[in-house]
Amino acid sequence: MRRALLVPVAAVLLLAGCSVSPFNGLTDDQRTELRDGASEYQQLVLADLYVDEAEYRQSVDDWHGCVGAAGAEASPIAHNGNQLSFDYSIEAPNDTELAAIQTVADACLPEYSDAIGRVWVSQGTQLG
């Protein structure tokens, strides 16, 4: 059985947040660019160029669910400062199946949460 432990996905969101200044660090033009380059799912959330807490939590929940549906073992979602995070691992009988699961799991972030997470971080909003 092959096992790959992936980098915690919190690092992905934190790195995304590092490219912007905290609290309203993105202009409307930058938010529009993020929205327009995102998946249809994220475009709907970012239609108003703002992410409220319920939208942010739902995007992380959907990302988490996608990773699990891909065949990875996702940890529970944790609250880290003003962000939500989780990590995941993959077990597969061989490298080919491991790579296949990882490819699908890796596609979950840009589908459900990348742009939303960047806008959330830039707002500097605290989780309730």
C-alpha positions in Angstrom: 0.0 0.0 0.0 1.5 3.4 -1.0 0.8 6.3 1.2 1.5 10.0 0.5 1.0 12.6 3.1 0.2 15.9 1.5 1.2 19.4 2.7 -1.5 20.7 4.9 -3.9 22.7 2.8 -3.8 25.6 5.4 -0.5 26.4 3.8 -2.2 26.9 0.5 -4.5 29.5 1.9 -1.8 31.2 4.0 0.4 31.5 0.9 -2.5 32.9 -1.0 -3.0 35.4 1.7 0.7 36.4 1.7 0.3 37.9 -1.7 -2.1 40.6 -0.4 -2.0 43.1 2.4 -4.3 42.3 5.3 -7.7 44.1 5.5 -9.0 45.2 2.2 -5.7 44.4 0.5 -7.4 43.8 -2.9 -8.8 46.4 -5.1 -12.2 45.9 -6.8 -10.2 45.4 -10.0 -8.1 42.6 -8.4 -11.2 41.0 -6.9 -12.9 41.2 -10.3 -9.8 39.5 -11.9 -9.9 36.8 -9.3 -13.6 36.2 -9.8 -13.4 36.2 -13.6 -10.5 33.6 -13.6 -12.2 31.3 -11.1 -14.5 28.3 -11.5 -18.2 28.9 -12.1 -18.9 27.9 -8.4 -16.5 30.6 -7.2 -17.8 33.2 -9.7 -21.3 32.9 -8.2 -20.0 33.5 -4.7 -17.8 36.4 -5.8 -20.5 38.0 -7.9 -20.6 40.9 -5.4 -16.8 40.9 -4.9 -17.3 40.2 -1.2 -17.2 36.9 0.8 -19.3 36.7 3.9 -18.5 34.1 6.6 -21.3 31.7 5.5 -20.0 31.7 1.9 -16.4 31.2 3.1 -17.4 28.3 5.4 -19.5 26.7 2.7 -16.6 26.9 0.2 -14.2 25.2 2.6 -16.9 22.6 3.4 -17.4 21.9 -0.3 -13.6 21.8 -0.9 -13.3 19.3 2.0 -16.0 17.2 0.6 -14.5 17.2 -2.9 -11.1 16.0 -1.5 -12.9 13.2 0.4 -14.9 12.2 -2.7 -11.6 12.1 -4.7 -10.5 9.2 -2.4 -8.2 11.1 0.0 -8.6 11.0 3.8 -9.3 14.5 4.9 -8.8 15.6 8.6 -11.6 17.6 10.3 -11.7 21.2 9.4 -9.9 23.3 11.9 -10.2 27.0 12.8 -6.8 28.8 12.5 -7.0 32.5 13.2 -9.4 33.9 10.6 -9.0 30.9 8.3 -10.3 27.4 8.1 -8.0 24.6 7.2 -7.5 20.8 6.9 -4.9 18.4 5.6 -5.3 15.1 3.9 -3.4 12.0 3.1 -3.8 9.4 0.3 -3.4 5.7 0.5 -3.4 3.7 -2.7 -2.1 0.2 -3.8 0.4 1.7 -6.3 1.9 4.9 -7.5 -0.5 5.2 -10.5 -3.6 5.1 -8.4 -2.0 7.4 -5.8 -1.2 9.9 -8.6 -4.8 9.6 -10.0 -6.3 10.3 -6.6 -3.9 13.2 -5.9 -4.7 14.8 -9.3 -8.5 14.8 -8.6 -8.0 16.0 -4.9 -5.6 18.8 -6.1 -8.3 20.0 -8.5 -10.7 20.6 -5.6 -9.0 23.8 -4.4 -9.3 25.8 -7.7 -12.9 24.5 -8.1 -14.2 25.4 -4.7 -12.1 27.7 -2.6 -8.9 29.3 -4.0 -10.3 32.7 -5.2 -12.9 32.8 -2.4 -10.1 32.2 0.2 -7.9 34.9 -1.3 -10.8 37.4 -1.1 -11.7 36.3 2.4 -8.1 36.7 3.7 -7.8 40.2 2.0 -10.9 41.4 3.9 -9.3 40.7 7.3 -12.7 39.5 8.6 -12.5 37.4 11.8 -14.4 34.1 12.0 -17.2 34.1 14.5 
